[in-house]
Amino acid sequence: MMKKRLSPATVHRIPADVRKAVMSSPAAVAAWGDITPLARNEWVCWITSAKKVETRKHRLKRAIEEFAEGKRRPCCWAGCMHR
């Protein structure tokens, strides 16, 4: 049985679409629980910083795929300015 809640990020709240996407994949749930709160914050900020809806959807899909591959941080991104 999968957890009903995700561990929080440090600064950002987890948006509903991000929560839903992560919860839809057991590998993503496991990866989310294994990374640090700061890393979770980076993922949330990277996904939500997209200016276009299409970009956000693409980043969200890519994040779930990268969790399954074992990636711990978003690649090629300067990082969250909120930390």
N, C-alpha and C positions, 0 to 999 in steps of 0.2 A: 504494500500500500504506500502511495506517495504522500509526502508531507502536505499539509494544507497551507502552510505559511512558508514564505521565503525569508532567509536571513536578511536583515536590512543593510543598506548601503550606509556610508558615513554622513553624507550631506544631503543627497537627493532621496526623495521618496521614490518608491518603485511605481511607475505608472501602470495603469491597468493593462495596457497592451503588452508591456514588457513582462509583467507578472504572468499573464495568460500564455504568452509564447514560451517562457521558461518552464512553466508548469506543464506544458503540453509534451515535453520531452524528458523522460527519466534521466538521460545523460546530461541534459542541461541543468536539471534540478541538482544532480550529484555534483556537477562542476560548480554551480552557484554556491552550494554549501561548502565547497572545498577552498574557494578563493577568499582572500582577505576582504574585510569591509571596504578598504580603500580601492581594491580592484573592482568590487561590485559597483562602487561609486563611479569609477572610470567608465565601466560599461554603460551604466544608466546615462551618464552625461554624454558619452559618445553617441548613443542612440537618439537622445532627446535634443541634441544640438543641431540636428539636421534641419535645414530651412524648408525643404520640400517634403510633402507627405510621402512621395515615392522614395525619396532617399531614406527617410525614417524606416519605412517598411523594408527596404533593402538591407539596411543596417541591422534591423531586428532579425531578419532571416539569417544574415551572415553571422550574427552573434550566436544564434542557436547552433549553427553548423560548426562554428569555431569552438564552442564549448564541447561538442562531441569529439573534436579533434584534440582536445586537451589544452587549448590556448587559455591563458590566464588573464591577458590584457588585450585591449583593442590594438591592432597593429597600425603603425604609420599615422599616429595621432599624437599631437603635442601633449595631451592630457587635460584633465579637468581643471579649469581655472578657479573652481570653487573650493579647492582643498587647502 
